[in-house]
Amino acid sequence: MDDPRTRQAAFNTASCDQWEGFAAHRARVSALLGAGGVPRPTRLCVLGAGNANDLDLPALLAAHREVHLVDLDREALARGAARQGVGGHASVRRFGGIDLTGMLDAIAAWSPSTTVGAADLQALAEWPARRVAQALPGPYDVVASTCVLSQLIGNAFPALGNSHRRFLAVVEALRIGHLRLLARLVAPGGTMVFVTDVVSSDTLPDLASLTEGDLPGLLPRLARERNFIAGVHPEAILSALESDRPLSARIARREVVPPWRWRLHARVYLVWAVRLEMAAL
Ligand SMILES: C[S@@+](CC[C@H](N)C(=O)[O-])C[C@H]1O[C@@H](n2cnc3c(N)ncnc32)[C@H](O)[C@@H]1O
């Protein structure tokens, strides 16, 4: 059995020295989370914070009263906060060892011949909001997911294989489970920021050489060509947000953010985000 905790920790160890390379991506993500804005007495929670290479923690601490960092990988959170000189900061809280799916061990034990039943799909869709949220002191004013959904879905690949007949159903259940978790953690009147990698230069080799102006037009092309990381195409995210009634009923305003590029080692990723303001009570 391929242990997803070990695999994710290895990815984080391999990317922890990429601080410089993350600069432009970090500026984008941090601005979306309020960095550089007027200081407010708010609490920010970031899911999938990992090494925090994509978070300007001092700037976020200047904008919010508290910053909570959540990840499966405890060491990555400690390392990331220490690198930015905020390891012992009273307003930074680290929640390591948290599995955002609540199902990681079950998923890791699956194989291509596992029967994935309705109860499994229901657990993937419901446990994050019902069980994982309890481990965090929400609700928060701002809740963000930073390029973690692709990893949650990616954790199911090695176990199940993408030719499993319920693979798509598993992807959909993981996706809605994650979006419902964000919604559960955000306070009425608060903001949900969902950031995801969409495609990499592995399957779109000309991504690095395109102009900035080409990037927005890429999304429909990627959808037509079915060239995107499983489960994270923006159309699918927006449609999942709209079709989940309890979730869509809470959204007061939606801002779709044009895509940008993020370089990680030799790979370039196309990244996209949506910012959702929730209705006040
Ligand atoms: C691509 S990284 C995000 C980038 C990260 N913010 C950084 O700057 O290093 C994805 C993160 O998701 C975390 N992750 C993967 N599966 C997870 C799970 N089931 N629960 C919680 N975190 C998970 C990994 O440990 C990793 O830190």
The ligand as an SDF file (V2000), in Angstrom:
LIG
                    3D

 27 29  0  0  0  0  0  0  0  0999 V2000
    0.5800   21.5280   -3.4510 C   0  0  0  0  0  0  0  0  0  0  0  0
    0.7100   21.6300   -1.7080 S   0  0  0  0  0  0  0  0  0  0  0  0
    0.0940   23.2490   -1.4920 C   0  0  0  0  0  0  0  0  0  0  0  0
    1.1770   24.2430   -1.5510 C   0  0  0  0  0  0  0  0  0  0  0  0
    1.5520   24.7290   -0.1690 C   0  0  0  0  0  0  0  0  0  0  0  0
    0.5420   25.6730    0.2390 N   0  0  0  0  0  0  0  0  0  0  0  0
    2.9610   25.2630   -0.1300 C   0  0  0  0  0  0  0  0  0  0  0  0
    3.1850   26.4510   -0.2400 O   0  0  0  0  0  0  0  0  0  0  0  0
    3.8560   24.4530    0.0430 O   0  0  0  0  0  0  0  0  0  0  0  0
   -0.6170   20.6380   -1.1450 C   0  0  0  0  0  0  0  0  0  0  0  0
   -0.6360   20.3970    0.3420 C   0  0  0  0  0  0  0  0  0  0  0  0
   -1.7420   19.5340    0.5900 O   0  0  0  0  0  0  0  0  0  0  0  0
   -1.4050   18.7110    1.6920 C   0  0  0  0  0  0  0  0  0  0  0  0
   -2.3110   17.5490    1.6960 N   0  0  0  0  0  0  0  0  0  0  0  0
   -2.3840   16.5360    0.8010 C   0  0  0  0  0  0  0  0  0  0  0  0
   -3.3590   15.6640    1.1470 N   0  0  0  0  0  0  0  0  0  0  0  0
   -3.9260   16.1440    2.2910 C   0  0  0  0  0  0  0  0  0  0  0  0
   -4.9850   15.6970    3.1390 C   0  0  0  0  0  0  0  0  0  0  0  0
   -5.6620   14.5830    2.8740 N   0  0  0  0  0  0  0  0  0  0  0  0
   -5.2990   16.4540    4.2050 N   0  0  0  0  0  0  0  0  0  0  0  0
   -4.6070   17.6020    4.4820 C   0  0  0  0  0  0  0  0  0  0  0  0
   -3.6110   18.0820    3.7120 N   0  0  0  0  0  0  0  0  0  0  0  0
   -3.2600   17.3610    2.6310 C   0  0  0  0  0  0  0  0  0  0  0  0
    0.0490   18.3670    1.4650 C   0  0  0  0  0  0  0  0  0  0  0  0
    0.6780   17.9510    2.6600 O   0  0  0  0  0  0  0  0  0  0  0  0
    0.5900   19.6880    0.9050 C   0  0  0  0  0  0  0  0  0  0  0  0
    1.1510   20.4720    1.9240 O   0  0  0  0  0  0  0  0  0  0  0  0
  1  2  1  0
  2  3  1  0
  2 10  1  0
  3  4  1  0
  4  5  1  0
  5  6  1  0
  5  7  1  0
  7  8  2  0
  7  9  1  0
 10 11  1  0
 11 12  1  0
 11 26  1  0
 12 13  1  0
 13 14  1  0
 13 24  1  0
 14 15  1  0
 14 23  1  0
 15 16  2  0
 16 17  1  0
 17 18  1  0
 17 23  2  0
 18 19  1  0
 18 20  2  0
 20 21  1  0
 21 22  2  0
 22 23  1  0
 24 25  1  0
 24 26  1  0
 26 27  1  0
M  CHG  2   2   1   9  -1
M  END
$$$$
